[in-house]
Amino acid sequence: MRPFGYVSAPDLPTALGAVAAGARPLGGGTNLVDLMRDDVERPETLVDVTSLPLAGVDELPGGGLRIGALVRNSHLAADRRVRSHYPVLSQALLSGASGQLRNMATVGGNLLQRTRCPYFRDHAAACNKREPGTGCAALGGLHRGTAVLGTSEHCISAHPSDMAVALVALDAVVEAQSVRGTRRISLAELHRPPGETPHVETDLAADELITAVELPAVPVARTSLYRKVRDRASFAFALVSVAAALEVRDGDVVDVRLALGGVATTPWRANEAERLLLGAPATEESFRRALAAELAPAVARPQNAFKIEMVQRTAVATLSRLATEGGAA
Ligand SMILES: Cc1cc2nc3c(=O)[nH]c(=O)nc-3n(C[C@H](O)[C@H](O)[C@H](O)COP(=O)(O)OP(=O)(O)OC[C@H]3O[C@@H](n4cnc5c(N)ncnc54)[C@H](O)[C@@H]3O)c2cc1C
């Protein structure tokens, strides 16, 4: 690991000043420090933000929750309001990493974790995300874990966060602060598809700190599920995942939220599937048709083509379960 400076920020103005001067925020460190050890991330200075008063979960006046950026993943998953009003979020968090990692990982850091594409950490291989302009070794190499939606000829790596998939389904909004002020970014806009600049992963400016995530009141989220398919039961990233919420009245879908993970370069809100499902009969046939339309633009490669059918089946099974039994885990 290269030498680096370290600042511990006692308050927000100090943290924002340090970030404005070029320091990188350090949350739980579970991703950033790993990448520094691998010489992929090379910050000159880290600013430890974990002492800032941003570790609370508060109720919003109009319903919904304001989640501080430093709330640990385990704390958020256990919050009784999250478990009852947004079970999909609690389940997504609990499906990620391990107990020890969730105790360290923060909401802000989880959102900004980097891809798990093996070539991103492999200095012997080309990677446009790590070194712009070098190429993408995954295209002709090992790409079983990569994305089929939102890809470009410059990058096909999958977005890794489970939490972000649940948050995008819930219309979450990120609050970002800098010395220039505060702004709000919808989670759907936070992560950028790779296009021609895979190294630019989010809409966040270098001097901005994520300070909170707001969840609006989403009544349908009380009947919600997160389903993740992976190679082993824990400590594994998603091959595919599904965040779903469903309300059915008189046999028809009256409200639905659907997002897909493991298959896309960003947390993927299934807008087309939702559009087709609203007002349709809550049947397996409707679910299958909606997923087929959502996945029509998918670009499959030899090793990751299986993900298209896998995510379709997982989503149909999850929606069917919500339609017949509700969202209890
Ligand atoms: C073995 C292993 C298995 C894992 N499995 C999963 C899994 O199955 N699913 C899953 O979703 N995740 C998984 N993870 C990833 C884990 O969830 C992330 O490492 C963690 O959420 C990152 O949070 P952190 O607070 O430690 O971030 P850090 O490592 O501290 O930071 C990550 C990035 O965010 C930036 N940052 C941190 N806080 C802020 C802020 N407030 N504002 C602006 N920038 C900020 C940092 O500068 C850095 O760029 C796994 C990790 C490991 C090591």
The ligand as an SDF file (V2000), in Angstrom:
LIG
                    3D

 53 58  0  0  0  0  0  0  0  0999 V2000
  -15.6640  -10.5030    1.1620 C   0  0  0  0  0  0  0  0  0  0  0  0
  -16.6660   -9.4510    0.8340 C   0  0  0  0  0  0  0  0  0  0  0  0
  -17.9380   -9.8310    0.4170 C   0  0  0  0  0  0  0  0  0  0  0  0
  -18.8940   -8.8530    0.0890 C   0  0  0  0  0  0  0  0  0  0  0  0
  -20.1390   -9.2390   -0.3310 N   0  0  0  0  0  0  0  0  0  0  0  0
  -21.0580   -8.2840   -0.6680 C   0  0  0  0  0  0  0  0  0  0  0  0
  -22.3500   -8.6360   -1.1530 C   0  0  0  0  0  0  0  0  0  0  0  0
  -22.6890   -9.8180   -1.2850 O   0  0  0  0  0  0  0  0  0  0  0  0
  -23.2130   -7.6400   -1.4710 N   0  0  0  0  0  0  0  0  0  0  0  0
  -22.8750   -6.3140   -1.3400 C   0  0  0  0  0  0  0  0  0  0  0  0
  -23.6970   -5.4580   -1.6400 O   0  0  0  0  0  0  0  0  0  0  0  0
  -21.6610   -5.9550   -0.8900 N   0  0  0  0  0  0  0  0  0  0  0  0
  -20.7570   -6.8930   -0.5550 C   0  0  0  0  0  0  0  0  0  0  0  0
  -19.5140   -6.5290   -0.1290 N   0  0  0  0  0  0  0  0  0  0  0  0
  -19.1430   -5.1190   -0.1950 C   0  0  0  0  0  0  0  0  0  0  0  0
  -19.4580   -4.3570    1.0560 C   0  0  0  0  0  0  0  0  0  0  0  0
  -20.8610   -4.2300    1.1470 O   0  0  0  0  0  0  0  0  0  0  0  0
  -18.7930   -3.0050    0.8770 C   0  0  0  0  0  0  0  0  0  0  0  0
  -17.3990   -3.2070    1.0210 O   0  0  0  0  0  0  0  0  0  0  0  0
  -19.2580   -1.9900    1.9020 C   0  0  0  0  0  0  0  0  0  0  0  0
  -20.6390   -1.7850    1.8250 O   0  0  0  0  0  0  0  0  0  0  0  0
  -18.5520   -0.6570    1.6900 C   0  0  0  0  0  0  0  0  0  0  0  0
  -18.8970    0.2160    2.7500 O   0  0  0  0  0  0  0  0  0  0  0  0
  -17.7600    0.9540    3.5670 P   0  0  0  0  0  0  0  0  0  0  0  0
  -18.4360    1.8970    4.5070 O   0  0  0  0  0  0  0  0  0  0  0  0
  -16.8040   -0.0160    4.1740 O   0  0  0  0  0  0  0  0  0  0  0  0
  -17.0840    1.7650    2.3850 O   0  0  0  0  0  0  0  0  0  0  0  0
  -15.5820    2.2930    2.2400 P   0  0  0  0  0  0  0  0  0  0  0  0
  -14.6970    1.1680    1.8660 O   0  0  0  0  0  0  0  0  0  0  0  0
  -15.2160    3.1180    3.4250 O   0  0  0  0  0  0  0  0  0  0  0  0
  -15.7790    3.2890    0.9990 O   0  0  0  0  0  0  0  0  0  0  0  0
  -16.1550    2.8460   -0.2740 C   0  0  0  0  0  0  0  0  0  0  0  0
  -16.1530    4.0630   -1.2230 C   0  0  0  0  0  0  0  0  0  0  0  0
  -17.1140    5.0140   -0.8130 O   0  0  0  0  0  0  0  0  0  0  0  0
  -16.5180    6.2770   -0.5390 C   0  0  0  0  0  0  0  0  0  0  0  0
  -17.2730    6.8210    0.5990 N   0  0  0  0  0  0  0  0  0  0  0  0
  -17.4950    6.2210    1.7960 C   0  0  0  0  0  0  0  0  0  0  0  0
  -18.3660    6.9440    2.5150 N   0  0  0  0  0  0  0  0  0  0  0  0
  -18.6950    8.0320    1.7580 C   0  0  0  0  0  0  0  0  0  0  0  0
  -19.5670    9.1500    1.9400 C   0  0  0  0  0  0  0  0  0  0  0  0
  -20.3040    9.3050    3.0410 N   0  0  0  0  0  0  0  0  0  0  0  0
  -19.6470   10.0680    0.9630 N   0  0  0  0  0  0  0  0  0  0  0  0
  -18.9060    9.9390   -0.1780 C   0  0  0  0  0  0  0  0  0  0  0  0
  -18.0710    8.9010   -0.4040 N   0  0  0  0  0  0  0  0  0  0  0  0
  -17.9920    7.9540    0.5460 C   0  0  0  0  0  0  0  0  0  0  0  0
  -15.0710    5.9800   -0.2440 C   0  0  0  0  0  0  0  0  0  0  0  0
  -14.2510    7.0980   -0.4970 O   0  0  0  0  0  0  0  0  0  0  0  0
  -14.8190    4.8300   -1.2070 C   0  0  0  0  0  0  0  0  0  0  0  0
  -14.6080    5.3340   -2.4990 O   0  0  0  0  0  0  0  0  0  0  0  0
  -18.5580   -7.4790    0.2090 C   0  0  0  0  0  0  0  0  0  0  0  0
  -17.2800   -7.1030    0.6440 C   0  0  0  0  0  0  0  0  0  0  0  0
  -16.3420   -8.0640    0.9490 C   0  0  0  0  0  0  0  0  0  0  0  0
  -14.9820   -7.6030    1.4190 C   0  0  0  0  0  0  0  0  0  0  0  0
  1  2  1  0
  2  3  1  0
  2 52  2  0
  3  4  2  0
  4  5  1  0
  4 50  1  0
  5  6  2  0
  6  7  1  0
  6 13  1  0
  7  8  2  0
  7  9  1  0
  9 10  1  0
 10 11  2  0
 10 12  1  0
 12 13  2  0
 13 14  1  0
 14 15  1  0
 14 50  1  0
 15 16  1  0
 16 17  1  0
 16 18  1  0
 18 19  1  0
 18 20  1  0
 20 21  1  0
 20 22  1  0
 22 23  1  0
 23 24  1  0
 24 25  2  0
 24 26  1  0
 24 27  1  0
 27 28  1  0
 28 29  2  0
 28 30  1  0
 28 31  1  0
 31 32  1  0
 32 33  1  0
 33 34  1  0
 33 48  1  0
 34 35  1  0
 35 36  1  0
 35 46  1  0
 36 37  1  0
 36 45  1  0
 37 38  2  0
 38 39  1  0
 39 40  1  0
 39 45  2  0
 40 41  1  0
 40 42  2  0
 42 43  1  0
 43 44  2  0
 44 45  1  0
 46 47  1  0
 46 48  1  0
 48 49  1  0
 50 51  2  0
 51 52  1  0
 52 53  1  0
M  END
$$$$
